[in-house]
Amino acid sequence: MTEPYPDDVPYQDEGHYYDDGRPMLDEAQSQQSLGGSFMTGEDSVVPDIQMLNLHCARAFPPRNNTPEAKEEAAASWEPVREWLRTRSAEEVRAASEQRGDSAMTALHFACRNAPPTDVIDVFLSIAEDTVQWPDSFGWLPIHYACACGAETEVIKQLAEAFPESKTTVDRRGRTPLHFALGNSSKPVSPDVVVLLSSSGSAGYADDNGMLPLHYACAYGASEEALYVLTGAYPDAITTQDRRGRTPLHFALSNAGRRAAPSAVRLLVSFNRDIVNSRGGSSNPLRVLAEFAATIKDDHGQKESVHKCLEHLLNAEPEPTADFFTALQSLPDWLSEQAVVMEVVQTLLNEKISQRFPTAVLMWDFYVIVMVIVSYSFNVEESIERRSMCSEPRCAKIEGKTLLPLYLGGGYFLMREIIQLISLLSLKAFNVWIYDPANWLNLIFVFCVLFWTVHMQRGSASDDFFRVGCAFSVTVLWIKLLGYLKNVLIDFAVFVGGVFYVVNRLAAFLISLGIILIAFSQMFYTIFLESDTCLLQKQMTQDELESILRCEGEAPTEPFCNHWTSFLRVYTMLLGEVDENEFFYDNKAQGIALALFLIFMFLVVILLANVLIAIVTDSYKVIQDQRAAIVFWTNRLDFVAEMDAIANGPWKAKMKKSFGWEEEDSGGPGASDTANEVVFGKESWKRLMDLFEDELDDSVMSLEYFLYTLLRISVAVIIIPLWIFLGVITAGWLWPPQIREAVFTSSVFKHTNDSEREDELRKIQAKKLEQEVKELKDELLQELAMDRTQVVQMKSAVAERKIEIANEMKHVKRIVTMLFEQQSGFG
């Protein structure tokens, strides 16, 4: 038997699973309720008055929907029928009123095993009162019937016999409707939902505050059942349980079920506001992300989750900080589908063109350029000072010269700290952890501040300083490239393409490395202890330098040790080939030359071209198929970061701590989108209208002259000055139109599942039409051939008939002649 709350129930937390009141008793409880010895098969020791309980407990429902299982289940009720037929009404009533240790009657046992209607008719006609008797868990027989998937007619019989049972609750506040909707093994029929909700049970909440609609969404009830529940109690759509969860939360926490997309679509169609966080409830999108992260390779579940996501986003949720961080927390396979949806791209464009994100984006660029320029000059100056003087005091650089580096490192450090605090307030710390851009920022800050301190103090050895600064320069330029990929789609495609290609090349690079090591070892083995290698071992460094001064080139062999052999093979792969290296030693010349030819064909010609093909194909994939995904994913990361900083819960908490009054913003992480300042919007629009209006006056008129002069002044003075003021204020004084023109991107038109299915149907229809046409042509050809053969056969038959007729005439003449001759002789 199954439990009322199986393992796949959403929100598996303490308090949701009940310690008692289980919908179906296990075998030990059955024995206890029957006296302990009933289920052992020793019927002779069971009093006859308790045999009815035993027979009802031993019956069982169909294990599946096959005819054999149904016949077997029906046969299990024959002992019950036989006992009822052979006993008087008084004996049946007395047996029906017998209770076990759990206060269960024969009707309880029967109802938990999907009883036939004729058995229930006997109980209700002879011992009708037992339908009102609860067991020790507070369950009536109708509770068992609903929990165990009894037939609709049986539930109807029980409800008609005791109408109050439809609103009777057990010790945990659950009505029969709760149990009917909580049966995931056999989904409840809409007729049962209509019957049980007719007395108002759709508005009854259990001890956890869960209404029947919560159960229906959690266990995948049909869309028809949901219609009945929402119609019976409309407020259930927005009702929260004790932990602030609405029915939508439960539907999304089981988004892999087949019925989940229809449930989400239905709920948001009645009230779109439920897609937003309200009254302390978590964001529904975050619930969906948590469930999606548990899916592995189940294509059916992924498709269901994707449909739920589409219904959720099409409801146009508020673009709060919590919403964007929840969108970030989606697993990669789902996030890639979300960022190409039109509604998400529109929200990201709206956010990126607001004042604060624009200002941060521009300040990031200014600070990165300032750091790169200042770092380059100061590192060069520090190295020059270190080369002229070995004392640390000589290599020191003044602090005011290094101030841009301190400001730049401090700026990005402060940004990361504020972002981290914002995400912690949103309970989304994992988003910060898994974002590579954050780790790049920390490395950037560390490199800048670490070497800036060394430059100011003149510390660290020269070699260590040079190597460290060289590495830091690489980090600085990678940071600039990371910035550009957030702004321009071409850079996003390039960076995404690099990582995509590297992932695709993993197996190839490992194989190539093994081949290079193998050839380097083969060449080393061949030239080991050769004359050239022995000569190199015997010569001192001074002798080698003398030979180089006199002859310009020393007789060196690159295959005399493992490291130089590997480097030489690697350079040969890149095209640096000197065949003379294989003629230094006559002993190894033949074998070395053969290996050289094999290496050139296998590695330089074959594998190098394979590498080019893989890189070209992979980059084409990222450019053609994943360009929008890569760019909008980067845009989402930046917007989520900015919105968490600007509109996170930390903002409200800080205002509250300082005693500043703040109106209710509707939930945690509420966005300031509605209050976005539109400074200059109308003024810029009027300026642009100057260039769109056409004058009807003559070219020589004064009005035309003044209007043209005004246009020139606007185009040459006002607009450039306004743009310049916006540049030096990091876009703060720009009108929204300029920010939108500079930072927004074209929305990628995403086709949803229905559109894709329609397109697929069209393709299939065209293909089927073509196949039918080809089949028709083939049939026509075959019919034409058959018709020709028939005509030919008819012609041959006709000719044969003529030949036979002629032959018959000829035979007739011969017979006539013979007859005449015989008559003449006679």
Buried (B, 14 or more C-beta within 10 A) or exposed (E): BBBBBEEEBBBEEEEBEBEEBBBBBEEEBBBBBBBEEBBEEEEEEBEEBBBBBBBBBBBBBBEEEEEEBBEEBEEBBEBBBEBBEEBEEEBBBBBBBBBBEBBBBBBBBBBBBBBBEEBBEBBBEBBBEBBBBBBBBBBBBBBBBBBBBBBEEBBBBBBEBBEEBBBBBBBBBBBBBBBBBBBBEBBBBBBBBBBBBBBEBBBBBBBBBBBBBBBBBBBBBBEEBBBBBBEBBBEBBBBBBEBBBBBBBBBBBBBBBEBBBBBBBBBBEBBEEBBBBBEEBBBBBBBBBBBBEEBEEEEEBBBBBBBBBBBBBBBBBBBBBBBBBBBBBBBEEBBBBBBBBBBBBBBBBBBBBBBBBBBBBBBBBBBBEBBBEBBEEBBEBBBEBBEEEEEEEEBBBEEEBBEBBBEBBBBBBEBBEBBBBBBBBBBBEEBBEEBEBBEBBEBBBBBBBBBBBBBBEBEBEEEEBBEBBEEBBEBBEBBBBBBBBBBEBEBBBBBBBBEBBEEBBEEBEEEBEEBBBEBBBBBBEBBBEBBBBBBBEEBEEEEBEEBEEEEEEBEBBBBBBEEBBBEBBBEBBEEEBEEEBBEBBEEBBEBBEEBBEEBBEEBBEEBBEEBEEBBEEBBEBBBEEBBBBBBBBBBBBBBBBBBBBBBBBBBBEEEEEEEEEEEEBBBBBBBBBEEBEEBBEEEBEEBEEEEEEEEEEEEEEEEBEEBEEEBEEBEEEEBEEBEEEBEEEBBBBBBBBBBBEBBBBEBBEBEBEEEEEEEEEEEEEEEEEEEEEEEEEEEEEEEEEEEEEEEEEEEEEEEEEEEEEEEEEEEEEEEEEEEEEEEEEE
